Amino acid sequence: MKLFSYLQVSLESLVLHKTRAILTMLGIVIGVMAVLITMGIGRGAAANITQRIQSQGTNLLTISPGAARQGGFSSGGGSARTLTIGDAEALLDPTSQPRPTLVVPEYGSRAQLVYAGNNTQVQVLGTTADYATMHNQALADGRFMTADEVTNQRPVVVLGASLATDLFDTAEPVGQSIRINGQPFDVVGVLKTSGGMGFDRTDTQAFIPIALAQGRLFSAPRYRSDYVVTGITLQVANASDMDAVQLQVEQTLRLRHRLKATDANDFSIFNQTSLLEMATQVSDTLAIFLGGIGAVSLLVGGIGIMNIMLVSVTERTREIGLRKAVGAHDTDILWQFLTEALTLCGLGGLLGVSLSYGIAFVLSRIPAITFQVAIEPDTVMLAVGVSLASGLIFGLYPAYRATRLDPIEALRYE
């Protein structure tokens, strides 16, 4: 077939001018690498963010005291002390349809933790036994609080991984007694490392029964005879029910807080689904932006292909004249040079893909990079496809120039 003949001639020409061919391909190689690595970093970071969000639990609604804020300004004048433990109990009312499957109230504040000569000030969170289930918290040692311990206000505590290390170093924490704000608590469990971010991430928190935190430890204020809470988290069985449950929660709390139709909510509800959607939008934008940067490198590489092919046409003027003189058609000349440009880009693209996987492997071994560079098949096909398109577009003009040469004048060319 003619295609194999064109390919053979192209390869012979590239081998004859190895250095020039390698330098020309370098632009395509760098362009493909730039596209794959930058988009891989964008997708990897996005997947890492999504995984972190989902690791805190799925289908969650978080209720916070105080009016929702927009643009940094409160949308209403509600008090931040009106969300109570009674609200949490009301949200599990079996007469409410639809309703959440789990409701976990929280009351947290900072406290001083002491063990032997070690002490630190961290966030101590009063919560219930369902907290670990809702937030997918795995135990490295021991167990989480039980429902009986929460109900009877047993002085037990579960430590985050980093906090346990700070207090006990290499010693075994479970079974030991620590002091929180001067009061003794028995350590019953240590959580696995979660890798969360922020000052109050799970790794640096301590967890105790909520009633114990509200009453004995922090003396939480009351509202309408119920202890206030700093937040309530709800888990919904199905993602499709999130909006319906959110509406039901809003109606229930407005009735309990005796708000008029014209009053703004004195609480805010955060839907985890909206956070995931926002993260997806940001990741898509980031991937497009980073891919655009890589595409510029491919464009530069394509211009290099056109430049070197024009030089090749000039150098091989006599060869073109001879081919035409012995009967080669314009289409034969066109395909010969076009195939050469496509071969350069194809080889450069494949080499760029190979090097990209190598770089991704090296980056995955760097401890400071906490996510994997996600080079996916669709990105590889896009990068190779664009590199071949560059060869086609930027090789077309030099190939056309070659077909326009007059064979008589070409044979006279020195």
Secondary structure, DSSP 8 states (H G I E B T S, - for coil): -HHHHHHHHHHHHHHHTHHHHHHHHHHHHHHHHHHHHHHHHHHHHHHHHHHHHHHT-SSEEEEEES--EETTEESS---TT--BHHHHHHTT-TTSSS--SEEEEEEEEEEEEEETTEEEEEEEEEE-TTHHHHTT--EEEE----HHHHHTT--EEEE-HHHHHHHHTTS--TT-EEEETTEEEEEEEEE------STT-GGGEEEEEHHHIIIIIT---EETTEEB-SEEEEE-S-GGGHHHHHHHHHHHHHHHTT--TTS--SEEEEEHHHHHHHHHHHHHHHHHHHHHHHHHHHHHHHHHHHHHHHHHHHHTHHHHHHHHHTT--HHHHHHHHHHHHHHHHHHHHHHHHHHHHHHHHHHHT-TT--S-----HHHHHHHHHHHHHHHHHHHHHHHHHHHTS-HHHHHH--
